[in-house]
Structures are given as C-alpha cells and as structure tokens.
Amino acid sequence: MPRPIRALVSRAAISHNLSIARTHAPSAKVWAVVKANAYGHGIERVLPALSAADGIALLDLSEAQRVRACACQLPILLLEGFFEPSDLAIVDELQLTPAIHCWQQVQWLERAQLRHPLDVYLKINTGMNRLGFAVHEAKAAYQRLRSVARVRDITCMTHFANADGIDGTQQAIATFRSGVDGLPGARSLSNSAAVLLHPDAQSDWIRPGIMLYGASPSERQTARSFGLVPAMTLASEVIAVQDIAAGQGVGYGGRFKAPRPMRIGVVACGYADGYPRIAADGCPVLVGGIVAPLAGRVSMDMLTVDITHIEHAAIGTPVELWGEHVSVDEVAASANTSGYELLCALAARVPVIEVA
Ligand SMILES: *Cc1c(COP(=O)(O)O)cnc(C)c1O
C-alpha cells in the first residue's frame, strides 16, 4: 500500500474560480495562467476546467507543447517570450504568442524565418524592474516589431509589482499609459490581485493565475472573502499516536515541549511532500474534522500535531493539511511564505487524484 498522503484536485473549483475572474472583468478576455505546472495542480488535469478561458498563459516551451498535445487550440501566451533563436521554430510551429521584453528578442525575431503570422505582446516595465522595455523605449520597440513582416497583432502589456500591496497599481498604470498611449492594439495588465482589488486597472486581456486555484493573491484578504474555492486539498492520515508526559519534547531538536500530558498524532506528510519545513508550532492541521495545532518541527516524511482534544483521533483518522477547512494561505502564513509557493512545491511523489 502507498502512504496515505494524496492531493485532490477539483476541476469544478477551477471553473468556478475562472467565473469569479470574469465577474470582476466582464468585458475582458482571460488568459488562464498555468505556469509552473498549473501552480502545482497539473497542466493536463486543469485544462478541461479552463475551456471557457480565451487563452492559456505559461512560460516554458515544454509546457506549451503539453498544452498543444492535449489538442487545446486556444492561443498560448509565452509570458517571458523565447530564450534563444532556435525557440522561434517551436513558437512558429505551435503558433504561440510570445511576450517580447528586450531588444535581443526583437533582433532574433527580425532574423527568424517564420511560416505563420505571429501575434506578440510588447512588455513594458512599469516598476517591477524585472522584464520589459523602459517606458521611453516603448514606441521604438513597437515600430521595430511592426516592421517585422510576419508580425500581426501587437498587444501592449505590463505586470504590476504592487497590485497586492498598499502602493497599488495607480502609479504603474500612469507610467504604462505614458509609454503606450497612441499605439494601436489591445492592452493586458491585471494579474489576480489587480483583477480582485483594482477594478480601475481594467484592460482587454486579464491574466489571472493564483485565483484560479482558489488561493488569495493578498495577505490581507482571504480567498474565501473573494468567493474563491480551493482547487487542491492535501490530505493524509494519522499513522501513529503517542501519549507523552509534561516536559517531553516532540520531533527533531525537541522544538515543541509538552506543557502538560498530551496526545500527539503523527501524520504521513513531511517536507519531502511539499509541506513547509519551517511551519511554526500552532500551524493549523485538520484532524478528524477538528483543528489540531502543529507541534514540533516538520520532518521529511512526517509531521506531529497536538490531538489531546480530539478523542476520536486514532490511526487512520483523516487529515487535511490544506484545502477547504484549512486554507493553504493559513499554512503559508505559519511558514512565512505565500500560498503560491506551497502549491507550486507540491512534490512529485504525492499522488494526485481528480475529484468533481
Ligand atoms: C504569473 C503571472 C501572472 C499571474 O499572476 P497571479 O498573481 O498568479 O495571478 C500574470 N502575469 C504575468 C506576467 C505572470 O508572470
């Protein structure tokens, strides 16, 4: 028998979350972002739930190939474009839509022999200072792309550095407009945080990612408050129970010391499954439907929880590490990280099961 740990992925939740994105931007088209193997959920698994999207956005050419292998004919946006000239043959063959963020990419494009018309996204840097042309270069970059014979539609895009923070998007939107005003074509601005928190940022194409999977893009607002439903449940079982005396330690280094006699449940889930090793004592874990606080350092294959108050807990009792009752964002907060990181880090050894 395999260990009892498994991840359950709900396509219905993903379709529902996509509809929430549409509610916030009724007139926009939607790029459903599936980079990083659909934020850990599995590209092939989530595609059927995204059939109502207008396009699929990702980074990796191999992920684009996987999408096309599923017979998905939607447009595919390459969020970082291509990485070397030879990539352009695949871009052409699979008819992908690359983001163009630097002059080197423009030059590679000018020298490429393309067989099909190519739509491109012109990426403008509005303060993230990661990828994109400076605002003062936008018009020149546009003109050079315009004069590449095979280039068809040019959409201007930017990516917000602070859509989830107090600084917001206003400054970035003003910067973007100052660079691209007057240029023809569509615009694409919003990630999940902007879709949910900054309706003023509306554009022709939105690019929601994390919200599709039912986690929050904001530390200050829960996914539930946006009406999102978690797409992934990480589930396991209790595999051992220990009765310990006051003063005894639990796990490596004895980080947790029992303040009184306690029952400790041992759960088949560790950092080699993607559970964060640095999750703090007290991090919520659902055992038999009741919240049990994490007690002791997470180890590679197991973690330990205080189940003193859960009388019915025993070997085989079901455990939810994250999902409907304990949000991945709560676990992330206990580990000083974000739900994004935990979802993407689900380990390959965890079997994934599709649920309705
Ligand atoms: C990842 C990404 C998104 C989606 O971001 P979320 O915060 O997950 O919604 C949108 N646009 C770009 C350019 C990205 O890289």
The ligand as an ORCA input file, in Angstrom:
! r2SCAN-3c Opt
* xyz 0 1
  C       2.403     34.717    -13.026
  C       1.950     35.839    -13.846
  C       0.598     36.232    -13.808
  C      -0.406     35.625    -12.853
  O      -0.150     36.117    -11.554
  P      -1.082     35.733    -10.307
  O      -0.588     36.578     -9.205
  O      -0.834     34.284    -10.036
  O      -2.467     35.994    -10.712
  C       0.200     37.248    -14.651
  N       1.083     37.850    -15.489
  C       2.385     37.503    -15.532
  C       3.301     38.223    -16.456
  C       2.859     36.491    -14.712
  O       4.146     36.158    -14.768
*
